[in-house]
């Protein structure tokens, strides 16, 4: 029906956006970001302020290259950690 499935909120899902051009390494699944984060707080803040992941690489398309302020990034990390993972 096109409604959000709140029982899996922020738990990852198939990426619906497709590249117009064939791209190597195009993600097929969005990552889970609720509850236990995929990196440390410092790694997540770095990602949200620079667009660079803990591996030293930029996020793959179609993810945006974030450029938040450190304060906004810290607030987002705190929020994501407060969202319980799906059971």
C-alpha positions in Angstrom: 0.0 0.0 0.0 3.1 2.3 0.0 2.9 2.9 3.8 6.0 2.9 5.9 6.5 -0.4 7.9 7.2 1.1 11.4 8.0 -2.3 12.8 11.2 -2.2 10.8 11.9 1.6 11.2 15.6 2.4 10.4 16.4 -1.3 10.1 17.6 -1.3 6.5 15.7 -2.1 3.3 16.1 -2.7 -0.4 17.3 0.4 -2.2 14.5 1.4 -4.5 16.5 4.0 -6.4 18.3 2.6 -9.4 21.2 4.2 -11.3 20.4 5.4 -14.8 23.9 4.2 -15.8 25.3 0.9 -14.8 27.5 1.5 -11.7 30.0 -0.7 -10.1 29.3 -1.3 -6.4 25.8 0.2 -6.4 24.2 -0.7 -3.0 21.2 -3.0 -3.1 20.4 -2.7 0.6 20.2 0.4 2.8 22.1 -0.2 6.1 20.5 -0.6 9.5 21.0 2.5 11.5 18.7 2.1 14.6 20.0 1.0 18.0 23.5 -0.3 17.7 25.3 1.9 15.1 27.6 0.5 12.5 30.5 2.6 13.9 31.7 4.4 17.0 30.2 7.7 17.9 33.3 9.4 16.6 33.2 7.5 13.3 29.5 8.4 12.9 30.1 12.1 13.6 33.0 12.1 11.1 30.7 10.5 8.5 28.0 13.1 9.1 30.4 16.1 9.0 32.7 15.0 6.1 30.9 12.3 4.2 33.9 10.0 4.9 33.3 6.5 6.4 35.5 4.7 8.9 37.3 3.0 6.0 38.5 6.4 4.7 36.3 6.3 1.7 33.3 8.5 0.7 29.8 7.0 0.8 28.7 5.3 -2.3 26.0 6.8 -4.5 23.0 7.2 -4.0 23.9 8.2 -0.4 24.3 11.9 0.0 27.7 13.3 1.1 26.7 14.7 4.4 28.2 18.0 5.7 26.5 18.6 9.0 27.8 20.7 11.8 29.5 18.7 14.6 26.6 19.7 16.9 23.9 18.5 14.5 25.9 15.3 13.8 26.2 14.5 17.5 22.4 15.1 17.9 21.7 12.7 15.0 24.0 10.0 16.6 22.2 10.4 19.9 18.8 10.1 18.2 19.8 7.0 16.2 21.2 5.3 19.4 17.8 6.0 21.1 15.8 4.2 18.5 15.4 0.6 19.6 16.3 -2.0 17.0 13.5 -4.3 15.7 13.0 -7.4 17.7 
